[in-house]
Amino acid sequence: SRLALAHLPLGTGNDMARATGWGGGYDGGAAERVLADVAAAEPQPLDRWAMTMRTATGGETKVFANYFSVGADAAVALNFHHLRESK
């Protein structure tokens, strides 16, 4: 089955939003524009997988999603952190 997912990057760690083409953060625009963008977007595949963890008393299944990001945003965040700490 297919699951449609849309995300609105509101936090500071928006690497998934960048990697999937939604940009680095919410610019405060109208909600109607954001919803129109979501409605007009083309679905893109996202790798999902499940893992079942079993113990002596039972088990639990968790579902994960994978995406690719080269980490440039993490490097910028780390450099910003170092700059902030040096002052």
C-alpha positions in Angstrom: 0.0 0.0 0.0 1.0 3.6 -0.5 1.1 6.3 2.2 0.9 10.0 1.2 3.1 12.1 3.5 3.5 15.9 3.6 5.6 17.7 6.1 5.9 21.3 7.2 9.4 22.1 8.4 8.9 24.1 11.6 12.0 23.1 13.6 15.7 23.6 13.3 16.6 20.1 12.0 14.8 20.2 8.6 17.1 18.0 6.7 14.3 15.6 5.6 12.3 18.6 4.3 15.3 19.8 2.3 16.1 16.3 1.0 12.5 15.8 -0.2 12.3 19.2 -1.9 10.2 21.1 0.6 12.8 23.6 1.6 14.5 24.4 4.9 11.8 26.0 6.9 8.3 27.5 7.0 8.4 31.2 5.9 5.2 32.1 7.8 3.1 32.3 4.6 -0.6 31.7 4.5 -1.8 28.2 5.4 -4.0 28.2 2.2 -0.8 28.5 0.1 0.9 25.7 1.9 -2.2 23.4 1.5 -2.4 24.3 -2.2 1.3 23.4 -2.6 0.7 20.0 -0.9 -2.4 19.4 -3.1 -0.5 20.1 -6.3 2.6 18.2 -5.3 3.6 15.0 -7.1 4.0 12.0 -4.8 7.6 10.8 -4.6 8.7 7.4 -3.3 10.1 7.1 0.2 11.8 3.9 1.4 9.9 2.4 4.3 10.7 -0.7 6.2 9.6 -2.6 9.2 11.6 -4.2 12.0 10.2 -6.6 14.6 12.0 -6.8 17.9 11.4 -9.9 19.8 12.1 -10.6 23.5 11.4 -13.5 25.7 8.1 -11.9 26.7 6.8 -10.7 23.3 7.6 -8.6 20.3 7.0 -5.2 18.8 7.1 -4.0 15.2 8.4 -0.5 14.3 8.1 1.1 10.9 11.0 3.3 9.7 11.4 5.7 6.7 14.7 6.3 4.9 15.8 9.4 2.9 19.1 10.6 1.6 20.7 13.9 2.6 24.4 14.7 2.1 24.6 16.4 5.5 25.5 19.9 4.2 22.8 21.4 6.4 24.3 19.6 9.4 27.7 21.0 8.6 26.3 24.5 8.5 24.5 24.0 11.8 27.7 22.6 13.5 29.7 25.5 12.2 27.1 28.0 13.4 27.2 26.3 16.8 31.0 26.5 17.0 30.9 30.2 16.0 28.2 30.9 18.7 30.2 29.1 21.4 33.4 31.0 20.5 31.9 34.4 21.4 
